[in-house]
Amino acid sequence: MAIIDWTEEVEKRKINLIRDLQGLLRIKSVLNESTSTKDAPLGIEVKKALDYMLELGERDGFTSKNVGNLAGHLEMGSGDGLIAALCHVDVVPEGDGWSVDPYGGEVKDGKIFARGAIDDKGPTLAAYYGMKIVNELGVPINKRIRLIIGTDEESKWRCVNHYFEHEEMPEMGFAPDADFPIINAEKGIVDFDLKQKRNSPKEHGAKITLISFFSGRRYNMVPDHARAVLDIQCDHTELLQLFNDFQYSQDVNGRYYVESGYVVLELEGISAHGMEPDNGKNAGLLLASFLSTIKLDRKGMDFVNAAVHFFFGDSRGRTLGVQHNDEAMGDLTINVGKMTFNDEDGGRFGLNMRYPASFSLEEGMEEIMRKAEGSNFEVTNVSNLKPHYVPSDDILIQKLTKVYEEQTKEKAELLSISGGTYARSLNKGVAFGALFPGRPDVAHQKDEYVEIKDLLKATALYAQAFYELACE
């Protein structure tokens, strides 16, 4: 058949692609188990986003399947071989400070703004339209193509775990949920908690008592807000002046007020993806660092001192004794995604650690346990995703390299990342876009967006990638 101009085919469908993406972006598909039902185990809105994609596929003639209301897929073609793209339609909470409606899908200045625009609803629609183009052109392929849709990527990956317990494993595939050109190496990811032990007695008669502390909702996000409630049994004028001075010195905004007889301190930081904590300003750690400078009750002081000692200004695990680097995957990082405290139970840190393949996780966790014990904390709730790697000479890498270099006229460098994509849930998978080199990574940040021209460019790459892989 004639040579296909993939870019031209995408341009023909531009208006419909943007319209369908806006429909998905307007669904607030944040994990919310308080609204869960048998048919919507992760919340009503998350299920609505899954249904939306399955209905798109049915509209366009694909075979659709709902897999336990946690995942689903759309499929085309025939044959024993199976090629897949793994996408997700859940998003992290929007956070504060947006200049547009975070679920409006507003188009301005050549961009589409919304939570999920680049992570991962925009890339999901790009992959969907890539598959749609191959289907509508009727080009000869000898394998099936499947778009797998997950709903819990931003949390516990229950979606893909359930999916592959019930569905076949593709022979190869890609996740459109990171960077171009090709990511063939991903760090291991461990979520765990450091929990303050309850053998610290509640101190009575302290002039300033930490009643509660809250910051962060996800292990993999740098918190952009923190709140501390204090019982102050003395003149608090000096403390509030110190708080104002602290905000100025750290170039952050905050406020204080009295509520139910307690003094409340709030601080704003800068959110970022937890794979690189230094890209944000952790509001929880900043507020803890301020509280560590005043005379708190014993239990509250132990909590804020631990935050400062182990984590403030140290995203590389130096104080915990796990600093590590390797040439292929870079630094081990630790993000403090959650911080909670109450004066009865004490405090808890929710941590997201990303480690290179050469790091001994067993030895590292033993060292963390030892260091935590010395500060009256213990390690709990450990979950682990192992590192993932596909060698450069694999046919998957070769095919995607061909596609990327033909369309962009740039070299397809192989990359290693701290992020965890669905690619690691495949026996043979890589992350392939949709963020192009030089573009700022605005995933998990306020005013998240996708460049429309980049969305179209990615769609063309995915269309050819499906074609090339399904013809192998």
C-alpha positions in Angstrom: 0.0 0.0 0.0 1.0 3.6 -0.3 3.2 5.3 2.3 1.0 6.6 5.1 1.3 10.2 6.2 0.5 9.6 9.9 0.6 13.3 10.7 -2.0 14.1 8.0 -4.2 11.3 9.3 -4.1 12.8 12.8 -4.8 16.3 11.5 -8.0 15.0 9.9 -9.3 13.9 13.3 -8.0 16.8 15.4 -11.4 18.4 16.3 -12.8 15.0 17.3 -9.7 14.1 19.3 -9.8 17.4 21.3 -13.6 17.0 21.9 -13.2 13.4 23.1 -10.3 14.4 25.4 -12.3 17.3 26.9 -15.1 14.9 27.7 -12.7 12.6 29.7 -11.0 15.6 31.4 -14.3 16.8 32.8 -14.7 13.7 34.9 -13.1 14.1 38.3 -11.7 10.6 38.4 -9.8 10.9 41.7 -9.7 7.8 43.9 -12.6 8.1 46.4 -13.4 4.9 48.2 -16.0 6.6 50.3 -18.2 6.5 47.2 -17.3 2.9 46.3 -19.9 0.4 45.3 -19.7 -3.2 44.0 -19.8 -1.7 40.4 -17.4 1.2 41.3 -14.8 -0.2 43.8 -12.6 2.9 43.5 -15.4 5.5 43.5 -18.1 6.6 41.2 -16.1 9.1 39.2 -13.2 6.7 38.6 -15.7 4.2 37.2 -17.3 6.9 35.1 -14.0 7.6 33.4 -13.5 3.8 32.7 -17.0 3.6 31.2 -16.3 6.7 29.1 -13.4 5.1 27.4 -15.2 1.8 26.9 -18.1 3.6 25.3 -15.8 5.5 23.0 -14.4 2.2 21.8 -17.8 0.7 21.3 -18.8 3.8 19.3 -15.8 3.4 17.0 -16.2 -0.4 16.4 -13.7 -1.8 18.8 -14.3 -4.9 21.0 -14.6 -3.7 24.6 -14.3 -5.5 27.9 -14.8 -4.4 31.5 -12.5 -6.4 33.8 -13.9 -6.4 37.3 -14.8 -2.6 37.2 -11.1 -2.0 37.9 -9.8 -2.0 34.4 -10.8 -2.7 30.8 -9.6 -2.9 27.3 -10.4 -2.1 23.7 -9.2 -4.4 21.0 -8.9 -4.7 17.2 -7.5 -7.1 14.8 -7.0 -10.9 14.9 -4.2 -13.4 15.3 -2.4 -15.1 18.2 0.0 -12.2 18.8 -1.0 -9.3 21.1 0.4 -5.7 21.2 -0.8 -3.3 23.9 -0.7 0.2 25.2 -1.3 0.5 28.9 -3.0 3.8 29.9 -4.8 5.1 33.0 -7.7 7.4 33.5 -7.4 8.0 37.3 -5.8 11.3 38.4 -4.3 12.7 41.6 -6.3 15.4 43.5 -6.2 18.8 41.9 -4.6 20.7 44.8 -4.9 24.4 45.2 -4.0 27.5 43.3 -5.4 26.8 39.8 -6.1 29.8 37.5 -8.6 27.7 35.5 -11.2 25.0 36.3 -9.1 21.9 37.0 -11.8 19.8 35.4 -12.9 22.1 32.7 -10.7 21.0 29.8 -10.3 24.7 28.8 -8.4 25.4 25.6 -6.3 28.5 25.4 -2.9 29.5 24.0 -2.6 26.3 22.1 -3.0 24.2 25.3 -5.7 22.1 27.0 -5.7 22.7 30.8 -7.0 20.2 33.3 -5.9 17.7 35.9 -4.8 14.7 33.9 -4.1 16.6 30.7 -0.6 15.2 30.5 -0.9 12.5 33.2 -2.5 10.4 31.7 -5.8 11.3 30.0 -4.2 13.3 27.1 -1.7 10.5 26.3 -4.5 7.9 26.7 -6.6 9.7 24.0 -3.5 10.0 21.8 -3.0 6.3 22.0 -6.7 5.6 21.5 -6.7 7.8 18.3 -3.5 6.1 17.1 -5.3 2.8 17.3 -8.4 4.3 15.8 -6.4 5.5 12.8 -4.8 2.1 12.1 -8.3 0.6 12.3 -10.0 3.1 10.0 -7.2 2.9 7.4 -7.6 -0.9 7.2 -3.9 -1.4 6.9 -2.8 -5.1 7.0 -1.6 -6.3 10.4 -1.2 -9.8 11.7 -1.5 -9.3 15.5 -4.2 -7.9 17.7 -3.9 -4.4 19.1 -5.2 -3.7 22.6 -5.6 -0.5 24.6 -5.6 -1.5 28.3 -7.3 1.1 30.6 -6.4 1.2 34.3 -8.0 3.1 37.1 -5.6 2.9 40.1 -2.2 3.9 38.7 -1.9 6.9 41.0 -2.4 4.7 44.1 -1.9 0.9 44.5 -2.1 -0.5 41.0 -5.0 -2.7 41.9 -6.3 -2.3 38.4 -3.4 -3.9 36.4 -2.8 -6.5 39.1 -6.4 -7.6 38.8 -6.4 -7.3 35.0 -3.4 -9.6 34.5 -4.8 -12.1 36.9 -7.7 -12.5 34.5 -6.4 -11.5 31.0 -3.5 -12.6 28.8 -0.1 -10.9 29.0 0.7 -9.0 25.7 3.9 -10.1 24.1 5.1 -6.5 24.1 3.8 -3.0 24.6 4.3 0.5 25.8 2.9 2.9 28.3 2.2 6.5 27.1 2.7 7.9 30.5 6.2 9.5 30.7 8.7 11.0 28.3 9.8 10.6 24.7 12.0 9.2 23.2 12.0 5.8 25.0 12.3 4.9 28.6 13.7 1.3 29.0 14.7 1.5 32.7 12.6 2.4 35.7 13.6 2.6 39.3 12.1 0.4 42.0 9.4 2.1 44.0 8.7 1.4 47.7 5.8 3.0 49.7 6.1 2.7 53.4 5.2 4.5 56.7 7.3 5.5 59.6 5.0 5.4 62.6 5.7 7.0 65.9 5.5 4.5 68.8 2.9 5.1 71.5 5.3 4.7 74.4 5.8 8.5 74.6 3.4 9.6 77.4 1.2 12.5 76.8 2.8 15.6 78.5 0.5 17.6 80.7 1.2 21.3 81.5 3.2 22.1 78.4 2.9 25.7 77.4 2.5 24.7 73.7 1.0 21.4 72.7 0.8 20.0 69.2 -2.8 18.8 68.9 -2.8 17.7 65.3 -0.8 18.0 62.0 -1.8 17.1 58.5 -0.1 17.4 55.1 -0.4 15.4 51.9 -2.8 12.9 50.4 -0.6 10.7 48.2 2.8 9.0 48.7 3.9 10.1 45.2 3.1 13.8 45.5 5.1 16.6 47.2 2.4 18.2 49.5 1.5 21.8 48.7 -0.4 22.5 52.0 0.2 21.8 55.7 -1.9 22.5 58.8 -0.9 22.3 62.4 -3.3 22.9 65.4 -1.6 24.1 68.6 -2.9 24.5 72.2 -1.0 27.5 73.5 -1.2 28.2 77.2 0.9 31.5 77.0 1.0 34.7 75.1 1.3 33.7 71.4 2.2 37.1 70.0 5.9 36.3 69.7 5.2 32.9 68.1 3.0 34.4 65.4 5.7 37.0 64.6 8.2 34.2 64.3 5.8 32.4 62.0 5.5 35.5 59.8 9.3 35.9 59.7 9.7 32.2 58.8 7.3 32.6 55.8 9.4 35.5 54.6 12.7 33.7 55.0 11.4 30.6 53.1 9.5 32.6 50.4 6.3 30.8 51.1 2.8 31.9 52.1 0.8 30.9 55.2 -1.8 32.1 57.6 -2.8 31.7 61.2 -6.2 31.9 63.0 -8.0 30.8 66.1 -10.4 27.9 65.9 -12.3 26.3 68.9 -9.8 27.9 71.2 -6.7 26.5 69.4 -4.2 28.4 67.2 -4.1 27.0 63.7 -1.0 27.5 61.4 -1.3 26.8 57.7 1.5 26.9 55.1 1.5 26.6 51.4 4.3 24.9 49.4 4.7 23.9 45.8 3.4 20.5 44.6 5.4 18.3 42.3 5.6 14.6 41.4 7.2 12.5 44.1 9.8 11.0 41.7 11.9 14.2 42.2 11.0 15.8 45.5 13.4 18.7 44.9 11.2 20.0 42.1 8.6 21.1 44.8 8.5 22.7 48.2 7.2 20.3 50.8 4.7 22.3 52.9 4.7 19.6 55.6 8.4 19.6 56.1 8.5 23.4 56.0 5.9 23.7 58.7 7.6 21.0 60.8 10.9 22.8 60.5 9.2 25.9 61.9 7.6 24.0 64.7 11.0 22.5 65.6 12.2 26.0 66.6 9.7 26.5 69.4 9.2 24.6 72.7 6.5 22.0 72.1 5.3 19.2 74.3 7.5 16.1 74.2 5.4 13.9 71.8 4.9 16.8 69.3 8.6 17.8 69.5 9.7 14.2 68.8 7.5 14.2 65.7 8.7 17.5 64.2 12.3 16.8 65.2 12.1 13.5 63.3 10.7 15.2 60.3 13.6 17.7 60.2 16.3 15.2 61.2 15.5 12.6 58.6 13.9 14.5 55.7 14.3 18.3 55.7 16.7 19.2 52.9 17.5 15.5 52.4 15.6 13.9 49.5 18.4 11.4 49.0 18.2 9.3 52.2 21.5 10.4 53.6 20.4 10.6 57.2 18.5 7.3 56.9 21.7 5.7 55.7 20.4 4.6 52.2 22.0 7.2 49.9 22.8 5.4 46.6 23.5 6.2 43.0 24.2 4.2 39.9 25.3 5.3 36.4 22.2 3.9 34.6 19.4 5.0 37.0 20.8 7.8 39.0 20.0 8.7 42.7 17.8 7.0 45.2 15.1 9.5 46.3 12.7 9.7 49.2 9.5 11.8 49.1 7.6 12.6 52.2 4.1 12.5 50.7 2.1 12.3 53.9 2.5 13.7 57.4 -0.1 13.2 60.1 -0.1 13.6 63.9 -2.6 13.6 66.8 -1.8 14.1 70.4 -3.2 10.7 71.4 -1.6 8.3 68.8 1.5 10.4 67.7 2.7 10.9 64.2 3.2 9.1 60.9 5.2 9.8 57.7 4.1 8.3 54.4 7.2 7.8 52.3 7.8 7.1 48.6 11.3 5.7 48.0 12.6 5.2 44.4 15.7 3.1 44.1 18.1 2.0 41.3 18.5 -1.6 40.4 21.9 -1.9 42.0 20.5 -0.9 45.4 19.9 -3.7 47.9 16.4 -3.1 49.1 16.6 -5.7 51.9 19.7 -4.2 53.4 18.4 -0.6 52.9 15.1 -1.3 54.7 17.0 -2.9 57.5 19.1 0.2 57.9 16.0 2.4 57.8 14.4 0.3 60.5 17.5 0.7 62.6 17.6 4.4 62.2 13.8 4.8 62.8 14.0 2.7 66.0 16.6 5.2 67.4 14.0 8.0 67.1 11.1 5.9 68.5 9.5 5.2 65.1 8.8 1.9 63.4 8.4 0.8 59.7 4.9 -0.3 58.6 2.8 -0.8 55.4 5.6 -1.6 53.1 4.8 -2.2 49.4 7.3 -2.6 46.6 7.5 -2.4 42.8 10.7 -3.9 41.5 13.0 -2.1 39.0 12.2 -2.7 35.4 14.6 -2.9 32.3 14.4 -3.8 28.6 17.7 -4.2 26.8 18.5 -1.9 23.9 18.8 -4.7 21.3 15.2 -5.9 21.9 12.9 -5.8 18.9 10.5 -3.5 20.8 13.2 -0.9 21.3 14.3 -1.2 17.7 10.8 -0.7 16.3 10.0 2.3 18.5 13.4 3.8 17.7 12.5 3.5 14.0 9.1 5.2 14.5 10.5 8.0 16.7 13.4 8.9 14.4 11.4 8.7 11.2 8.7 11.1 12.5 10.8 13.5 14.6 14.1 13.4 12.7 15.8 13.2 16.1 17.8 10.5 17.8 15.8 8.2 20.0 17.9 8.2 23.2 17.1 5.5 25.7 16.2 7.0 29.1 16.0 5.9 32.8 13.5 7.4 35.1 12.5 7.6 38.7 8.8 7.3 37.9 6.9 4.1 37.8 4.8 3.5 34.7 2.5 0.6 33.7 5.4 -0.6 31.4 6.8 -2.5 34.4 3.6 -4.5 34.7 4.4 -6.0 31.2 6.8 -8.9 30.7 8.3 -6.7 27.9 7.3 -3.0 28.0 8.7 0.5 27.9 7.4 4.0 28.5 7.0 5.9 25.2 6.0 9.5 25.6 3.9 11.6 25.7 6.1 14.4 27.0 8.6 15.6 24.4 12.2 16.6 25.2 12.5 20.2 26.4 8.9 20.5 27.6 8.3 21.2 31.3 6.8 18.4 33.3 3.6 19.8 34.8 2.1 16.4 35.9 0.7 16.6 39.4 1.0 20.4 39.4 -1.5 23.2 39.4 -2.6 24.4 35.9 -1.5 21.0 34.4 -1.8 21.1 30.6 -0.9 19.4 27.3 0.3 21.3 24.2 -2.2 20.5 21.5 0.5 20.3 18.8 2.4 17.8 21.0 -0.8 15.8 21.5 -1.2 15.5 17.8 2.4 14.7 17.3 2.2 11.9 19.9 -0.9 10.5 18.3 0.9 10.1 15.0 3.8 8.3 16.7 1.4 6.0 18.5 -0.4 5.2 15.2 2.8 4.2 13.5 4.0 2.4 16.5 0.9 0.2 16.6 1.2 -0.5 12.9 4.9 -1.4 13.1 4.6 -3.6 16.1 1.5 -5.4 14.8 3.1 -6.2 11.5 6.2 -7.8 13.1 
